C-alpha cells in the first residue's frame, strides 16, 4: 500500500504502542450469538511461516514462482477450484513483471458470493528501514503479504470442511501489489504503481461479469500490537460493510483491536475493486497512531518484517472476525 497516499487522521481513542506489547482481547458485555467454526491462529501462523520460508516473494524471482505454486496447491488440497490469472504487468520503472493472481473458489454454484482478498508478493525494497544501507534490500514480508494469505488459507480450510455456510466465497491472492514507487526513487508517485495485480483483475475478472455482495481485503493482519481503525477509502465506498465487520469484531470481544474510530486513507487493492467492479470492499489494515517509524507499524517496509513480529493473538482476532461475518450471512 502507498504511504504517500495515507492521510493521517486523529483518532478519538487511547494512544497505541509502537513496541512489542502483545495484544490482549477484551470482552464486551452485550449478549451476542457466535457463529461459525473455531479459527486456528496456530494454523494461520504456520501458513504465514511457510510462505516466508521461500524467502522474499519479489516479482520475477524463483522464490515468487515457487510460493505461487505452494499457495495454489494448498487451496486445491482443501478442495477449492483454483484459477491462475497470469499477466505481464509494467512496474513503475518500466520493468516487465510476471504476475500471477491466484483465485480459489469455494462452492462455485452458490449465487450469493463473498470476496476475500490479500496480496501475496513482498516488497523488493526495504525503503522505510531506519538504516539506509537496507533501502535496496528485499523484505521477507511476514506481515505485509504473508499474514493476509495465511488467514485466508485457514478460512478456506474451515469453510471447505463445513457444509453449513450459506454463501460461496472467492479467495483472491493479488500479485504485484508492493512494486510501488520506492521512497528513494526520483520518479513521481501518483499511486498507480501500486496494486497492479488488483488493477488487472478488477479490469479482467476471472469470471465474466463477476459480482460479489461485498469484499474484505486483509493487509498486514498479523503484526504485534496492531489495531485496526476504520480505513478512509473503505468508509467512502462501503461504510455499511465496515460497520458489519467492526460489529462482528466487537461481538467477539475484540473491540480494543477494532476501535470504532477513523484511521488513514490508503491506496490499496480494495480501491480498484470498488472503482472498477463496483463491489463494496473494505480494507482491514493496521493503524499505529503513535508509531514514529510509520502509521503502518514499526516493521512496515523494513528488513524487520519477519516472523519474529507476527502475533497469533492478532491473527486470531482478524480470522475469527472474518468467520463471524461470513457465517452470519
N, C-alpha and C positions, 0 to 999 in steps of 0.2 A: 504494500500500500504506500501511498505517496505522502511523505512528511510535509512537503511544501504545500499540500492542499489540505492540511489539518488546521482547522480553525479552533483554537483553544477557547473553551467556554468555562466560566467559573461555575463549579458545581456546588449546590447547596447541601453538601454533606461533609462529614468529617474528613480531614486530610488523610491521604493514603501514604503508606510507607513505600520507599523505593528499595528497601533492603530485602533480606531473605526471610522475613517473617512468614510462617506458614499460614495459609488460610484456615479459618475456623468457621464452619457453617453455623448459622443461627437458626433458632426455631421460632416460627410465627405462631401466634395464638389462635388464629382463625381455624375453624374446623374445615377440612378440605378432604377431597377424595383423591387418593393417589392411585394412578393407573399405570399399566404397562409393566414390563419385566424390569428386573434389577440391572442397572448398568454397572459393569465391572470396570472400575478405574484401572485395576491391575492389567486387565486385558488391553485397554486402550493404551496404557503406558508401554506395554510390550510391542504393540503395533507401531507406536511412535519410535521406539528404540530400533526396531527392525529397519525402518526407513533410514535412520541416522547411521546405522551400521554400514550402509552402502557408501557413506561419505557425503560430501556436498552434492546435491542433485541439481547441479548447474546445467544450463542449456548446452546441448551438443556434446555432453560428456558421456563416457561409458557408464558412470555411476547413475546418471539420469536414466539411461535406457534400461539398465538392469532393475532399477527401482520401479519403473513403469510396469515392467513385466510382473514384478512381485505384487504390486497393488492390484493389477488386473486379475492375477491368479487367485488372490485372497477373495475377491468378490465372487469369482467363479466357484471357489471352494465352498462358499456359503450358499451357492445355488442361484445366484443372480445372473441375469443376462448382461453381458459386457459388450460395449461398443467402444472401439478405439477411433477417435477422430484425429487424424493426423494432418498437419498442415505446416508449411514453411512460412513463418511469420518474420517480420522485419524488426530488429531491435532499434533502439534509439539512435545508434551509430551506423545503421545500415547492415549490421550483421544478420545473415540469414539464420533463423532459429528453428530447428527441427522440433516442433511441438506436438505433444500428444495429450488431448483431453480424454480422460478416462471416464466413461459413463456406465454406471451399473444400475440396472432396472429391477426393482422388486415388484412383483405382481403386475406384470405389464397389461393385463386385461382390465385392471381397475380404471374406471373413468375419472374418479377423483384422485388427484395426484398432488404430492408434496415434493418440493425440491430441496435437497440438502446439498451444500457445496462447500468446497475448500480448495485452496491451491496446494499443489504438491511439489513444485520446484523450489529451489532455495536460492538465496541472493548470491550473485557471483562476487560481490564486493562487500567487505565489512566497512562501509563508508561512514558509519556513525560510531566507529570504535574510538575510544579515548586516545589510543596510540595510532598516530598517523602511519606508522610502519605497517599496520594491518589493513589499511584502507583499500588495498587491491587484492586482498585475500578473500577466498570464498568462505561462506559460513555454513555450518552444519544445518542450521535451520530446524532445531528440535521443536521450538515453539512456533516460529514463523514458517509454517508449512507442514511439518510432520504432525503437529498436535491436532490440527483440524482433521486431517485424513485419519489419524488414529481414532478419534472419536467417531467419525463416520463408519469406519470399519467395524467398530464394536456395535454401533447401532444396526448396521447391516446384518451382523451375525445374529443379533437378537430378533430382529423382525423376520429373518428368514426361517428361524426356528419356531416361530409363533404364528399361528394362523388366525389370531383374533383381531389383527389390525384391519381396520375398515377402509383404509386408503392405500394406494400404491405410492411408493417412494422412489424417486430418482436421485441417485448419488452421483454428483458430477465433480470430478477432480480436475480443476483447471490447471493448465500448464502456463508457463511464461508470464506469471503474474509479477515476478520480482526482478525483471530485467529493466526496470525503470531507470531513468537517467540518474547516474550516481552524483552525489553531492560534490565530488571533486571535478566533475566534468564542466567544461566551459560552454556546453550546449544548453540552451534554454529548456526548461522542463515545463511543458504545457499540460502535463498529466496524462497525455495519450500514450506514453511509452510504457505505462503500467497496465496490468490486467489484460495482456494481449490474448491469452487463451480464452478468457471470458468474453472479450470483444468478438473474437472469431465465432465462438459457439452461439452467442446471442444473435449474430447475423446469419448463422448457418446451423440451427439446432439439429440434433441427431435424428429427430423425428419432425417431418414437415408439419408446420402448424402447431408445434409443441406448446402445450399450456400446462401450468400447474396452478393450484389455488393460491399458493404463496411459496416463498422460498426463504431459507435460513442459511446464511453464509457463516462459516466458522473460521475465524482467523486469529491465530495466537491464543488458543483456548486452554493452554496448559501451564502458563507461567506462574511461578511462585509469587504470592502476594497480589494476584490480579484482581481487579474489579471491572465489571462490565457496565459502563454507563450507556445511556441511550444515544446511539450514534446519529449524527445530524442528517445524513442522506437517508437513513432508514426512517427517521421521523418525517422527512419530507415526502417520501414515496409510499411508506407503508406504516403509518403510526398505529393502525389497528393491530398489525402483526407484532410490532414492538410491545404493545400492551398485552397481547396474548402470551408472548414468551416471558415477559417480565412477571406477569401474574403467576405463571407456572413456576418460575424460579422461587417466588415468594411463598407459594403454596408448599414447596418442598423444604422451606426453611433456609433458603439461600439469599435472603434479602440483602445481607452485607456485601455479597459479591455481585448482586444485580440491583444497585441503588436506582430508585426512580428519580434520576437526575440526569441532566444532559452532559455529554462529554464533548467529543470533537466531531468534525465533519470530514469524512475520509474518502479519498478516491480509491475504490477497491473493486473487487469482482462483482459486487452486487449492483454497481451503477449501470453497466451495460445491460444487465438482466432486466432491470427496471425500465431503462430508457428504450431498449430495442425490442424486447419481448413483452413488455407491459406486465410482467409477473411481479407483484408486490413482494420485494425481497429485502430482508434486513441483514445487518452485519452484527454478529456477536464478536466484539473486538475490545481488548482492554484499554482502559484509560487510567494512567497513573498520574493523578492530579499534581503531585508534588515531586515528581522524579526529575532531577536536573538533567539526566542524560537524554531522556525522551519521554513524552507522554505515553508512548507505547511500551515503556518499561526499560530497565537498565540493560537488557541484553539485546534490544532491537538493533538489527544490522551490525552486530559486533561478533567477534570470534567467541564470545561467551554464550552464544545461543546454542547451548549443549544440553544433554540430558541431565546434567547436574542441576539445572534450573527448572526442571519440569516437576510439577506438584500433582500428585494423584488426587488431592482434595479438589483442586481446580478442575481437573478432567472430570471428576465425578459430578461436580455441580453443574457443569455445562452438559455433559452427556445425559444425566438424569432429567435435566430440564427439557432437552430435545425429546426424550422418550415421553415425558409427561405431555408435551404439546401434541405430538403426532397420535398418541393413543387416546387423547381427549377428543379426537375428530370422529 
